[in-house]
């Protein structure tokens, strides 16, 4: 006695396999490429990127002078631990040990008092503090340094690893940030990435096309502190999420049944 399978069932299983593959691989190669229209070239960058200080930023400010003892007081808040017991913060220090920019855009700096920081670059704030120290003859030849302690950006949506990226060098491009989040998935819309930014008291919402070479010269190419980048899902993901949850179990159940039939169904010669 010899066993043989029904040829029609083989074609049925093959058709179901092909159909399921088509359903689960809707993303095209075009949607997976960055900067699709770029060629070997040199692109001029308009201006140098310099982040501006915002409300709720935490700044590390260090001051040195020819007389180190005179400069100690201006560095005190950089090392003060946060107060415990549920008490309110003084406004000059934060959990990170720096100077907090309050809701009015000021920092409370030793001796100098309230200094407007919001909207300034680090260099502008550095020059302002140094000039006040010189004008009031508080220090001789002071050297002032300002750094961000809370420079971070958030990556959400169709990236491999949604995350908050802490930027230690205070400069990061949108492509670098996405790379640190594991890249955009095959279901992400690179041509319509959403950027949310707080700027001068307003919330700016901008859509960026990462497929376009002009992104390299965009004012939004470099991210600012507290920026949120959201990669939207494409239609393939929406179809997969809405339809495939219902359709794929039926397909795979059919495949399993067909395999069982092929394995069990026999015809005697």
N, C-alpha and C positions, 0 to 999 in steps of 0.2 A: 504494500500500500504506500502511495506517495502523496505528500501534502503539497498543495499549491494555493496561493492566495488569489482572490478575485482581482483582475487587473484594474477594474473601475475604481476599486477602493484605493489603490495606490495613487491614482490621479486625483482623487478626492482629498487625500491627505496632503499631497503636494500643493494643491490649490489653496488649502487652508493655511499651510505654512507660508506660502508666498503672500497671501492676503494679510496675515498677522504681521509679517515683516514690514509691509507697506504701511500699516497702521501705526506701528511703533517707531518708524524712522521718517518723520515728516520734515525734519529740518534739512534745508538745502545747504550746499557748500557756501553759497553766497552769504548766508546769514552768519557764518562762522568766521568771516574774514574781517580784519581791521584795515582801515585806510586803503580801501580797495582801489582808489584812483590815483594812488601816489606812485611817482617814478623817482629815479635817482635825481636828487636836486638839493638845493640849499634854500631853506625857508627863513626869511628874516623874522625875528621876534620883535614885536612892538613893545619896547620898554622892558624893564627888569621887574620881576615879581617881588613884591614886598607886602607881606600880610599886614593888615591894620588891626589895631587893638579894638576889641569889642567888650560890651558889658559881660560880666561874669568871667572874663579871662583872669587867669592867675599869673602874675608876672614875678620873675626873680630879678631883683635889682641889686647889683653889687657896686660898691663905691670904694675906691682906693685913693690914697693921697700920699704926699711926701711924709706926712705925719700919720702913721697907721692908727695911732690911738684916737685921733680926732675923727677918723672915718668909721670907728666901730659902731656908733649909734645909728648910722645910715644903713647898716647891714643887719641890725638886730632882728627885724621882722622876717628875714629870710630863714631864720633858724628857730623861730618860736613855734612850739607845738600847739595844735589846736586846743582850745579850752574844753574841759569835760563838764559833766554834770548837767548837760542839756542847756547850758547858758548860751546866750546870743553871741555871735562873733562881733568883734570890735569894728570889722570892716577893713582893717589894714592887713589882716593875715587870713590865710585859708588853710584847709587841711594839708595842702601841699607845701606849706611853709613859705608862701610868697605874699605878694600884694594883690588883693582882690579888687577888680574894677567893679564899683558898685552900680546900682541901677541908674544913677545920674551920670555915670561915665567917669567918676573920679576915683583916685586912690588916695588914701590917707598916709602921707609920707612923713617920717620923723623930721621934726624941726620946720620943714617947709610947709607942712599942712596939706590941704586938699590940692591935688594936681589933676587937671583934666587930661585923661589918657585915651578915652574912647575916640576912635577915628584917626589916631596918630599911628605912624609906623614906629618901630623900635628905635630907629635913628632919631626921629623927631622927638620922642619922649626922652631919649638919652641926652640930646642937645638941650632940651628944656630944663632938665634936672641939673645938668652941668652948669648952664648959664646962671641959674638961680643960686647955686652954691658959690659961684664966682662973684656975682653981683652983691651978694650979702656977706662976702668975705668969710664964709664959713670954713672953707677948705682951700689949701694951696694946690693948684694944678691937679684938680680931681680927675679921676678916670672912672667913667660910669659905663656899666654894661647892663643891658636889658635882655631877658630871654622869656619865652613863653614856657610855662610849666604844664599847660593843659592843651597843647596843640594836638587835636585829634579829629579824624573824619570817620563817618559811619557809612558802611556799605551794606545795602539791603537788596532783597529781591532775588533775581535769577543770577546769582553768583554762587560759585561752588561752596564758599564758606562765608556767609554773612558775618560781619565782624566790625569792631571798632578799632581803627588803626591809630596807634599813638605815634606821632611824627616827631622824632627826636631832633632831626636837623631842620625842622620848621619850614620844610619845602617838599611838596609832593605833588606829582601830576595825577590826573584822573586815571591815566593808563597804569601808573605805578600802583595806585591804590587798588584798582581792580585786580592787578596781578597779585597783590598781597592777600586778596580775598579769594584766590584760586581761579581767577578768570571768569568771564561770563559763560554760563552754561549754553548748550545748544538751543535751549528754549528762550534765551534772552534776546531782547530787541536792541541790538547795538546801535541801530539808527535812531533810537528814540529814548535815550537815557535821561532820566530826570535828576536834575541837580537842585537842591533846596539850600538856600543860603540866607542868613540874617546879615543885612547890610544897611548901615546908617538908619537903624530903627525900622527897617522894612524887611519883609520876607520876600526874597527874590526866588522865583521858580523859573528855571531855564531847562529847555530840552536840547540835548546834545547828540550829534550824529558821529559816532566813533568810526563809521565807515568813510567819512569825508576827511580828506587830508587837511582841510582848513581848521580842524580841531586843534592842530599843532600850533596855530597862531591865534587861537581864541583866548579872550581874557578869562575864560573859565577853564582853561587847560590845567592851570595850577589851582589846587584846592586850598581854601582858607580853613582856618580852625572852625570846628563845629559844622562844617558842610556835611550834608546828607546826600548820598548818591543812591538812587533807586533804579534798578534795572527791571523794566517791565517784562512780563512773559509775552511771547508771541502767540499767534493763533494756533500754532501746533501744540503749545503747552495747554492753551485753553481747551482745545479739542480733546487732548489727552486727559485733562483733568475732568472735563464734563461728560464726555462720551465714553472714553475708554474704560472708565471704572465699571460701566455697565456692559460694554461690548466685549472687552477682552476676556472676562471670566467665561462668557458664553463660547468664545472662540477656542480658548484653551480646554474647556470642557469637551467641546466637539473633537479637538485634536486627541485628547486622552481617550475618548470613546472610540475614535477611529483606530488608534493604535491597538486598543484592546481587541477590536473586531479583527484587525489584521493578524493579531497574534493568535486569536482563538478560532476565528472562522476558518474551517477547512472543508475542502471538497474531496470526496473520494473519487479516484479515477475509475 
